[in-house]
């Protein structure tokens, strides 16, 4: 029990404490403690807990609006957020857009070289083993998650990359790479958990490539506190524009799901249209992909459920990409307020 007697401490990790709030939710408290290199380097970063809590909250909110279900419920204080209890899947997912850290070392790439398409890696979440890299066969052999869960987790991780890469560009930051953790809610749904912060992401200034993340601590670059504050300031400044672009919708709404073949899949129809347009003199056309739009009238609009419907039925995630928008009202005469 804590001093106030109302919460139970469930777990104290390197950077966070998890409390059972006693009402079906957990509270995550973010600490200033910092560790690196499997706990071999330890220190404190002043106000890191506040920065990571508030940055994570803003990014979880953004992701929820974009159809990525997360454990985030609400912000409780500068250093605490209320979350949905999760049974953590013991697989850490790393997504990389630019070579850095262990990838640069392992593949002999110069740090800063873009990797495209993005690289997704899996690590076994085990402090005792030093989080070894694993693949889907290991996940199966160790019984860490089902194939269906891993499909979902990987699709969500790539979607998080798309959403966060765009959002970070609004903050004049480059999203180099990041680590995510997922968990199972009591109803079995997979939710994004943990945190999204300079502790778990590499952020470089878009203009100068200055590192504004935990590498300043790992590599003794100085200015660690300033880097975390800088990311918080930029995220806080951009968050209102994210909210305005996709306000939460309640009541009847229409979802429009746009489906196209993945860029890596041959699109003969698109190629034919492109050639025909060029033949008609529209030389400015440099690419065409032909897809379909599926319009759903909904009594309640939940981005998460639209994402799920798209993934499970409307699109074939192996060969197709999808995006969607939700507009208020239903039917052809709905006023189009994109959310
Ligand atoms: N990362 C993390 N926790 C870990 C390992 C990595 O949050 O236990 C993050 C790290 O901050 C970076 C990304 O995952 O954004 C990729 O890290 P990498 O494999 O390059 O390892 P590192 O160089 O950080 O040891």
Boltz pocket constraint, residues with backbone or C-beta under 6 A from the ligand:
constraints:
  - pocket:
      binder: B
      contacts: [[A, 94], [A, 95], [A, 100], [A, 101], [A, 102], [A, 103], [A, 131], [A, 177], [A, 178], [A, 179], [A, 198], [A, 199], [A, 200], [A, 201], [A, 202], [A, 214]]
      max_distance: 6.0
